[in-house]
């Protein structure tokens, strides 16, 4: 298993992090915050493409040692990041969202 040194370190109090994400990082385009989660929904051409993309996201998450919640419904997938130990969204969530965007931008099975 590959891990990154220093990844996932958290400083400050949970109360501070729950108040918002100001000063942590900029929200990536196409991502939204909802109920303390950073999320983005993707639409693919069919179920096989959706599962393939979910597996690719899982690989990126495993390498980054920060795992999202995934919700799959036929040709749609919602990816949600939150740092549970911090009680909210942290810089690591924004970093992983950017990695998922990079994956999406190279994915061949997007709807036309």
N, C-alpha and C positions, 0 to 999 in steps of 0.2 A: 504494500500500500504506500502511495506517495503522499507526503504531507509537506506543507509549507511551514517554515519556522516563523513564529510570530503571528500567524494568521489566527484571527478570532480572539485576540486579546482585547479585553474590554476594560475601560477605565471609567471612573465616575460612578454616580449612584443611579439605580434604576429609576428613581423619581425624576432625575434630570433627563434621562433618555426618553421617558414616557411623555415629557412635555412637548416634544417635537424633534425634528431632524435638522433644525437650523444649525449651521456651522459644521455639520457632520459631512455632508456631501450633497451634490445637486441631484435631484430626481431625474433619472434618464427620461428622454422623450418616450411617449407611449405607455409609460408606467404610471400607475395611480396609487394613492394611499387610501386604504379603506379599513376601518376598525383596527388601526395599528399595524397593518400589513402593507408591504410594497408588492403590488401585483400587476400582471399584464396578462391579457387574454390573446391567444393566437388561434387563427382558423386555418386549417389545412384542407387539402382536397378530399380526404377520406380517412377511414379508420387506420389503415396500415401506415400512412404518412404520419398520423397523429402519434401512434405508438412509437414509430421510429424517432420522431422528434423528442418524445418523452424520454426515451432511452438515452438520446444524446444529451439532454438536459441532466439526466441522472449521472452520466459520466462526468460532465463539467462540475456538477455539485460534489461528486466524490473526490475529484482531484482538488477542488477548492476547500474540501472539508466543511461545507456549509450547505445543508440540504433544504430545498424548498418543499412546500406542500404543493402537490399537483392534483388537479381535478380534471378528469378526462371525460368527454361526452362526444362520442363518435368522431367528428372532425374538428373538435374544439378542445383546447387545453388552456387551463388557467395555471399560471406559475405564481406562487406567493412566497415571499421571503419575510422573515422576522427573526430576530435573535432572541429566542425564548429566555436565555439566561440574563439578558439585559432588560427584558420586559418591553421591548419595542424595536423599532428600526434603527440599525446602526450602519456605519460606513461599510461594513462587510456585506450587508444586504444590497447596498448600492453597487458595490464592486461586483457581486454575483449577478445582479440584474444586467450590468453592462456585459458580462461574459455571455449571458443568455442572448442578449441582443446581437453580439458578435456571431454566435452560433446561428441565430435566425437569419442573419444577413448572408450566410454562406449555405443555407439549407436549400436543396434543389427541389423539394416537393411543395413549394408554396403554391397557393391557388393562382390561377392566371387572371 
